[in-house]
Amino acid sequence: MSNQQPPSLPRPRFSGGQIAMLVIGGIMLLPGLCSILLALSMVQDLKNSFNDPIMQMLMIVWGICLAISIAGVILIVLASRGARK
């Protein structure tokens, strides 16, 4: 038997722009996390008052925060796919 090990896969290398995309994407995830926590704490209020104008504005802000988080996820995915091999 031979003690040869299979060649290891090269580690991905990230450029400066990709590292920046990862950091900015991570920061962009925070508003979504905050909005999800807020929505979970307000589940009972959301069920009872869909016609309340303040609750409607909160839903719009919640949607904007989730959109920012989705953009952060897209940035992270693009940066990780573009890593040089």
Secondary structure, 3 states (H helix, E strand, C coil): CCCCCCCCCCCCECCHHHHHHHHHHHHHHHHHHHHHHHHHHCHHHHHHCCCCHHHHHHHHHHHHHHHHHHHHHHHHHHHHHCCEC
